[in-house]
Each structure stands twice: as structure tokens, then as C-alpha cells.
Amino acid sequence: MNSDYKKQSIHGGIFAGVAQVGQTVLNLIGVAILARLLTPEDYGIVAMATVVIGFAGLLRDFGLSFASIQKASLSIGQQSNLFWINLAVGIALSALTTLTATWTAGFFNHENLATAIRVLSITFIVTSLGTQHKADLTRKLDFRAQACATILGAVITIIVSVAIAYQSKSFWAIIYGKLAGEAVTTAYLIGASGFKPGKYDSGESIGELLRFGLGISLYNLFNYFSRNLDNILIGRYIGSGALGIYSRGYNLMMLPIYQIRTPIIAVIFPVLSRLRTETQKFGNYYIKASSVLAVISMPISALMYACSDEVVRIMLGPDWMEVASVFRWLAIAGIIQPVTSLPTVVVSSMGLGRKYASIGVVSSVLFSSAIVIGLKWGINGVACSYAIANYLMAFPIAMWCFAGTEVKISRFLGSFMPSLFASVVAVALSLSLKNAMASDLNDWQSTIFKGALFCAVYILMQLQTSVGKWLYAESLEYIKIHLGKASKSN
């Protein structure tokens, strides 16, 4: 790997990782506090509104941030044009969701939903203002500013949400907190980026960017629909209370996973976009990134499965124990989902917008079918079907993504199988030893006991693999370099 890309990737990964860890910790603190102030019904209303806003929000970006990052060279005029298009789309979507809010509330049979959607639609305009500024920072691999923006936004979100929740005990606490957090994050991104949009210039060609962005948007739309169909169907046919329980399990399990996957993808996408003409370096970099993601993400989901009951009681309280069974199924899905969703980055970084969209359509149909089948057995059936679909679809989708590239499916499987095996063994040993040796512990003691056993087994097994040895050596090298710099400065 090119030494400059390696250095930028490591630094970018650290800053992006710190931001996501900080955001995860803050979000979990918020969840623990708000779950004791709000009801499943409140979370159900927010989940319904979030599905609608999130779906429409994919159109707000129109794939143009991906397009500007993926483009090898981008003029100020092209960047300015993309900014104004993003803003125009954001304003249009805000107006559209406001006008259709009453119909949406009727679909879910919940009258309070309409006002919630109208308020959240303001985020379309707010985030549109900072879309190209964030893309500009990503092109420069400047993740320090993005990390600050992310953490600051998360802090404001939790402060506003908790403050309002103590006063009103209402779902509005979450909605106003999200709105405040988005506003602060966007303001910081605008201030940190050196990009200053000029007037729209019709002489600047952006046709290629729009076509690529369209492919990205189509993939994101279909993918988002399939990933949120569970919320739509549960809210429509089972009710907001059941959706509140399901969404708490989903967010509690998937939030940490997404927070790990997001910074890694944020770093590797711009790098792979620059390496796409250097096929061997492209393949090696991708496999290395897949290995790192597997080493980090797989044990977290596996440990969450082992500690499911304890995690739910600690984070949400004993009144939310219905969440535990959903949480376990989603933990099974979460073990492989971050890694098996990574192959699509190969397609997007190579600029194959049409193929990217086609993959989104097919995977959306398959995921949606699984969710509809599982709905018959309630929220646990939906979670079970979702987990099974993740495993059944992983291999075929990966083969499709890698077709015509230097990334081989055998190397991809080899990048995560050691971590998968180590995670399964560590879960089995931690559960069996805990039941045999320490069955009378409280939730905190049980979690610590299982966690310590799990980590010991997992780390020992990983240190026997080439990836584990490489990560250990890289970590030591990085620590030595920075300790050396610190001692010289003193």
C-alpha cells in the first residue's frame, strides 16, 4: 500500500473511530436515561417518523456527496453546482413531507405522527446546507473536523433530549434533540470546511456526477426501504407499542455496529476511489480493511448475544425485558452484517452506479420478502427472518460485487472467517463457564465475568492469525512513534 495512503488511512481511521465511539457512548447514555423517562409508545411514534424522514432523506443527498468524493478531480464550479442542487432538493423534500404528513399519519393510524414528521422535515434543509462541506472534508481525508462535528452534535442532542424529557415526558424530547444536534453538526462542518459555494454555473458540466449519484440514490432507496420495512409493517399491523420494543432492540444492538462500520467505510471509500486504476493495490487494501472490520465488529455482536439479558436490564431497565429476544436475533445478524455489507463499497468506489443500483434492487426484494414472511410470528419472527436473510444473501451478493474486479471471493472469505470462528468459540466458552462457575451473579458482575472470559479467549485466538499479528504490530508501531514524538516535545 502507498505509504501516504497508509498514513492517511490510519490517522483518518483513528479520528473517525474516536468520533463514532464518542457518539456511541453518548447515544447509549441517552438511551439509558430516556428509556426510564419515556414509554414504548413514545419510541414507536419516533420510529414511525424516522422511517419516513430517513427514506425521504436519502433523496436529499441524491448520491451527490458520494459522487463528489469518488470523482478524481472536482472544480469549485462543479462543487458549487452540487451544493445548490442539494439545497434545492432539501427544500423540496421538506415541503413534500410536510404536505403528505397527514396521509402518512393515517397510514400508521396515529394522529400525533403528522406534527412530528413536519417538525423533523426541517432537518432536510439544515443538513443539505452542509452536505458538500462534509464531502469536501472527506475528499481531503480530514476526519478530525468531522469527528469534532459528530461528537458536538451528539452532545447537543442528548442535552436537549434529556432536558425536554424531564419536563414533558414526551416523544418530542427525542425529536427536538435530533433537530438541535443536526443544526450544530451542520454549522460546525460549514465552519471547518474551506469550501465557499459560488453561484450556480450552467457552464460547469455535472452530468457524469448526476448519473453516478442517481445510481447511488437508487441503491440507497431500495436498501433503506428493505432495512426499514420491518418498522413499517410492525407499526402498521402490530402497533406502536410493539414497534417501540422492536426499535429499542434494533437500535441497542445495531447502533454500536453501525458506529464501527461507518468510520471504516468513510475512510476506505475515498482511498479505494483513488486506487481504482491500481488493481493489485486496490484488492490488497480492500481485503485488509475487511479483515480489520471483522476483527473489531464480530466480537462485539457475539458478546452482545452472550450478555443479551444483562444488557437490556442495565441499559433499559427490567420493564423492557421483551426486548431481549429481539436483541438476541439481531445480535446473530450483527455478527456478519458489517463485513458482508462491505462488498458494495468495491462497486461504488469504481464508479459503477448502474450495477450498484441493481444490487440494491435485488437485495431489497429478498430482504423485504424475508421480513414479510417473518411478520406472521410477530416481532421475534421479523427479527429471526432478518437474521437468516443476512446469512443466506451474503455469499451471492459478494460474488456479484466482486465480478470483474481483482477482489476474489476466496480472499474475502479468508478476511473474516478467523474472526467469525474466534467469536463463536469465545461465546460458547464464556456462556458455559459462567453457567458452571458463577450462576448467582448480578447483571453487572455477570456482564464483567462473561466479557473478561470472552475477551481473553478471543484475543488469544486472534493473536494466532496473520491479521491479529499484523494489527498487534501496527498498534505497537503507532504507539512507539507517538510516544517518541511526545518525549521529544517534552
N, C-alpha and C positions, 0 to 999 in steps of 0.2 A: 504494500500500500504506500502511496506517496506520503512522505513524512509530513508535509504540510496538512494534507487531509487527515492524517492520523492525529496530529496535534490539535487541529480544529475540532475533530470529532470527539476527542477526549474532553477538551475544555467545554465544548458545546453540550456534550452529554452530562457533564457534571452540573453545569448551570441549569440545564433543563430538568435534570433529575432532582436537584435541590428544590426547584420550583414546584415540581409535581409532588415531592414528598411533603413539602410545606403545605401545599394546597390540600393534600390528602389528610394530613394530621388535623388541619383546621376544619375540614369538612366533617371528619369523624367526631371532632369535639362538638361541632354544631349539631350533628345527628344525635349525639348522646344527650345534649341539652334539650333540643327541640322535641325529641321523642317523648320527653316527660312533661312537655307543655301542650303539645298538640295531639290530635286523635288520628286514627287510621282514616277517618272520613276526610280530615284536612289534607292528609298526604294524598288521598285518592283524587281530590279536586286538583291539586297541584300537578299530579302525574298526568291527568287528562289534559290540562292546559299545556303542559310541557311537551306532550306528544304533538299537539297541533303546532305550537310555536317552533319546536325543533324541526318538524317536517318542512314548514314554510321557510325556516331559516336556512335550509340547505340551498334554496333558490337565491337567497340574499347574496351569498358569496359567488354563485354561478360558476364555481370552479376557477375563478379568476386569480385567486391567491395561489393555487397550485400552478396555474399557467404562468404566472409571473416568476415563480420560484424555479420552475422547470426550464424556462427559457434561458438559453446560454447567454444572450445579450439582450438588454432591455433599455430602451431610450427613456428619457424623462417624459417625453411626449406620450409614449405608449403607456407608461405608468400613470400619468395624469388621466388619460382616457379611461383606463381601468378603474381609477378612483371614482370618476363621475358616474360610470356605469354601475358600480357597486352601490353608490349612494342613491341613484335613481331607482334601482331595484329594491333597496331597503325601504324607501318611502312608499313605493307601490305596494309592497308586501304588507307594510304596516296598515295601509288603507284597506287592503283586501281582507286581511284577517279581522279588522275592526268591523267591516261591513257584514262578514259572514259569521261573526261570533254568536249571534242569536241562533242561527241554524245549527252550529256546532253544539251549543248547549242543549238544544232539543234532541240531537242525536244521542247524546250521553244521558239525557233525562235529568239534567242538573242545571237549575236556573242561575246559580251563583257563578257558573263557569264562564258565562258570556263576559261579565265585567273583568274577570281575571285575565281572560285572553286579550281583551282590549288594552289593559294596562301593560301586559307583557309584550304586546306588539311594538311598544316604543323601543324595545331593545333592537329591533331591526335597523332603525335609523341610527341609534347610538353605535352599534358595532360596525355598521357599514362605514362610518367615518374613519375607523382605524384598521380596516381590512388590509389595504395596500401598505400601510405603515408597518404592520406586523410582517407582511410578506417581504418588505424591504429589509427588515432586520434579519429575517430568516435567510434571504439570499446572501447576506453578509456573514452568515453563521454567528450572528450576535445574539446569543441566548441569555446573556447577562441581563440586558434590559427587559427581555421578555419574562425572565424569572422574577424580576422585581415587580413588573406589572401584574403577573399572575398572583403572587403572594399578597400584594397590596389589595388587589380586588377581592381575594378570598377573605382577608381580614375584615374589610368593609362589609362584605356580605354577611359574615357571621355576627358582627357587632349590630348591624341594623336588624337582622332577623331575630336575634335573641332579645334585643331591646323591645321590639314590637310584640314579640310573642309573650313576654312577661306582662305587657299591658293589655293586649287584646285576646290572647289565647286563640288566635285565628290563623287560617291559612295565608292571610295577607302578609304575615310576617315573612314567609319564605319568598313571596312574590316581590315585595318591596326590597328585601335584602338582595335578591338577584339583580334587580334593576339598578340598585346603587352600586353593586360590585362591578357590573358591566360598564357603567359610566366611568368609574375610577380607572379600571383597566384600560379602557379606550383612551382616556385622557393621557395616561402615562405613556402608552405606545406612540401617540402622536407627538408628545414632547420628546421622547427618546430617539425617534427616527429623524434622520436628516431630510427626509422626503417632504417637499412642499409642492402640492399639486398646482399646476398651472391651468389655463383654460383648456377646454376640450378642443383638440386639434384634429379635424377630419382628414388632414393630410397624413397623419400617422397611421400606418397600417396595423390593425389589431385582429384581422380576420383569422389568422392562424391561432392566435391566443383564444379567441372566442370559440373556435371549433374544438380545441383541446379542452377548454373549460366546460363546454357542453357535454363532452364525454364524461368528465369528472362529475358533473352535476347529475347526470342520469344515473351513474353508478351510486352516488351518494343518496339520491332519492329512493331508488329501489332498495338499497341496503338499509336505509333508515326505516322505510316502511316495514320491511320484514322483521327488523330488530325491535320495532315498537308495536307490531300487530298484536302482540300479547297484551300490552296495556290497553289497546283499543277494544279488543274483544272482551277482556275481563271487565273493563269499565262499563261496556255496553250491556253485557249479558249476565254478569255476576254481581256487579255493583261497586260503588266507590270504596266501601269498607274492605272488600276482598282485594281491590286494586291497591289500596293503601298498604295492606300486608304484603302483597306480592312486590310492590315497588320498593318497600323497605328492604326486603330480602335481596332484590336485584341490585339496588344501589349499594347496600352494605358489602355485597360480595364483589360486584363488578367495578365499583369506584376505584379501589386500590389497583386493580388490574389495568384499567384504562389509564390511570395516572402513571403507571410504569411504561406501558406501551407508547403513550403519546410522546414523551420526550425522545424516546429512541427513534420513532418514526420521524419526528421533527428534525432530528439530526441526520439520519441516513438518507432521507428523500433528496435534499439538495446536493448531498455528496454523490449519490448514485446518478443524479441528473448530470453532474459534471463528468462522471466516469463512463457514461453510456457508450462512448466510442472506443473505450479501452476494455474490451470484453473480459480479459482474464482478471484485471483488477476489479472490474465490476462484480464478477462472480465471487471472488475471494472476499471482497468487502461485505457483500450481502450475507454470505454464509457465516462470517464472523459476527455480524450483527444479529443474525438469527440465533446463534449459539449464546450470545450474551443475554438476549431477551429471554431465552429458555431457562438459563441458569438462574435468572432473577425472578421471573414471573411464575414458573411452575411450582416451586416450593411454597410460595405464598398461598396460592389457591389450595394446594394439598393440605397445608397446615390449617387453613380456614375450615376445610372439611373435617379435619380431626377435632377441631375446637368449636364446632358449629353451635352447640347448645350454650357453651360458656360465652362465646362472642355475642350472641343475641341477648343473653341476660345482662351482660356487662354494658353493652352499647345501648340497648333499647329498653331494658327493664323486663321483669317477669311477665308483665301484661302482654308482651309481644311474642310469646313463645310459638305461636302459629307460624312465625317467620322461619323457624329453624329448619323445617323440612324443605321449604323452598330454597333456603340458603344452601343446603347440602347438595341439591341437584345442580344448582348454579355453580357451586364450587367445582363439581365434576367437569362442567363445561369450561369453567375458567382455567382449568389446568392447561388445556391446549389452545384455547381461543386466541390469546395474544400472538402466539407463534404461527398458527395456521391462518391468521388473517394477514400476515406479513407478505406472502407471495404477491398480493395485488400491488405492492409498492414497486415491484420489478416492472410491472406493466405501466404504471403511471409515470415512473421516472424515465422510461424510454419514450414517453410521449404518445403511447398507443391509446388515444382517447376512445376510439370506437370499440376496441377489444375490452377496454376497461368497463365501458357501459354494458357490453354484452355479458360479461361476467357478473355484473351487478344484477341484471335482469334474471339470469338463470338461478343464481344463489338466492335471490329474493323469493322466487316462486317455490323453491324447495324448502326454505325456512318457513315461509308462510303456510305451506301445506302441513308441515310438522306441527306448527302451533295450532292450526285448526283441528287437527286430529287430537291433540292433547287436551283441548278445551273441554271435551266430554267428561274428563275426570277432574275438573276444577283447576285451581291454581297450581297444585302439585303435578297434575298431568301436563300442564303447559310447560312447567319448568323441566320435567323429565323429557318431554319431546324436544325441547330446545337443546338439552344436553346431548341427546342421541344424535340429533341432526348435525351438531358440530363435529362429531367424530366421523359420521358417515360421509360428510361432504369434504372433509379436509384434504384427502388424497387426490380426488378428481379435480378439485379447484386448483390445487397446487400444480398439478401436471399441465393444466390448461394455461396457467400463468407463465410457466417456465418454457412452454413450447416455443421454439425458435430463438431461445436465448442460451447463454453459456452456463446458466444455473441448472444443475442436474438434480433430479428428484432424489437420487440416492444420497447426494451430499446434503440436501435439505433435511432428509430424514435423519441422517447422521448428526446434524447440528443440534437436534433436540432430544433424540432417544435416550442418551445417557442421563439427561436431566429428568426426563419422564420416569425412567426406571428408578433413579435415586429418590425421587419424590414419593413414588408408590411404596418403596421399601421403608422409607422413613415414616410414612403414615402408619403402615402396618405395625412396625415395631413400637412407635410411640403409643398407639392405642392399646396394644396388647400388654405392654409393660405397665402402663398407667392402670389398667384394669386389674392387673395381677398384684401390683405393689402399692398403689395409692388410690384406692377407690373411694375414700372418705374425705377428699379434699374439697374446699370451697371453689368457686368459679375462678377466682384469681390464681389460687395455688395450682389448680388443675391446668389452667392455661400455661402457666410458667413451667410446670413439670413437663407437659407434652411438648411445649415449644423448645425447651432445652434438649430433650431427647431427640426431637426431630432435627434440630439444627446440627447436633453432634453427628448423627448418622449421615445426614445429607452432605455436610461439609467434608467428612471423611471420604465418602464415596466420590464426591466431585474432584477431590484432590488426586484421585487415581486416573482421571481423564485428561486428555490433552487440553481441552478447553479450560478445565479447572486449573491446571498448572499454568496455562497462559495468563488467565485472569489474575492468579496469585502473583506471578512475576511482574505483570504490568502494574498492579497495585503497589507492589514494593518499589518499583522504579519511580512511579509517580510520587510516592511519599518521600523517597530519598531526595528527589530533585527539589521538591518544595521545602523540605526540611533544610536542605543545603542553602536555598535562597533565603530562608528565614534566618539562619545562623549568620550568613554574610551581612544581612541588613542590620543585625544587632551588633 
